């Protein structure tokens, strides 16, 4: 077994844009009460922004 390369295909690892979209959709599906009548969701936006910060911080600190 070759241990110098990951056995996970690159196509199996979601990119940031896909993770962001999945989180966006999941938050809104799981918490429809967070969505305003105009379709905006400050609570979801806050969670999404915090997620982005955590990903950035993790990447910078590695």
Phi, psi and omega per residue, in radians:
X1 nan 2.327 3.131
X2 -1.478 1.957 -3.101
X3 -1.617 0.018 -3.139
X4 -1.492 -0.232 -3.135
X5 -2.188 2.513 3.104
X6 -1.215 2.542 3.086
X7 -1.462 -0.078 3.133
X8 -1.522 2.246 3.094
X9 -1.240 2.536 -3.140
X10 -1.010 -0.621 -3.121
X11 -1.186 -0.306 3.130
X12 -1.462 -0.304 -3.125
X13 -1.648 2.014 -3.096
X14 -1.192 2.505 3.073
X15 -1.411 3.018 -3.100
X16 -1.022 -0.780 -3.102
X17 -1.057 -0.690 3.132
X18 -1.212 -0.731 3.087
X19 -1.064 -0.738 3.139
X20 -1.087 -0.768 3.136
X21 -1.136 -0.740 3.125
X22 -1.115 -0.732 3.118
X23 -1.147 -0.749 3.116
X24 -0.981 -0.901 -3.113
X25 -1.141 -0.732 -3.102
X26 -1.156 -0.766 3.130
X27 -1.044 -0.765 -3.109
X28 -1.230 -0.598 3.107
X29 -1.242 -0.672 -3.087
X30 -1.433 -0.378 -3.087
X31 -2.352 1.166 3.141
X32 -1.096 -0.376 3.117
X33 -1.204 -0.256 3.124
X34 -1.474 -0.157 -3.064
X35 -1.641 2.182 3.116
X36 -1.266 2.891 3.131
X37 -1.029 -0.522 -3.130
X38 -1.471 0.048 3.108
X39 1.601 -0.148 3.101
X40 -1.387 2.706 3.100
X41 -2.535 1.575 3.123
X42 -1.012 -0.615 3.129
X43 -1.150 -0.818 3.094
X44 -1.096 -0.736 3.119
X45 -1.032 -0.681 3.133
X46 -1.146 -0.777 3.102
X47 -1.099 -0.738 3.138
X48 -1.115 -0.701 3.122
X49 -1.147 -0.727 3.126
X50 -1.144 -0.692 3.083
X51 -1.036 -0.782 3.117
X52 -1.074 -0.734 3.104
X53 -1.068 -0.782 -3.134
X54 -1.108 -0.721 3.101
X55 -1.112 -0.756 3.138
X56 -1.118 -0.824 -3.138
X57 -1.059 -0.727 3.132
X58 -1.098 -0.742 -3.103
X59 -1.204 -0.700 -3.121
X60 -1.199 -0.663 -3.057
X61 -1.387 -0.197 -3.122
X62 -1.328 nan nan
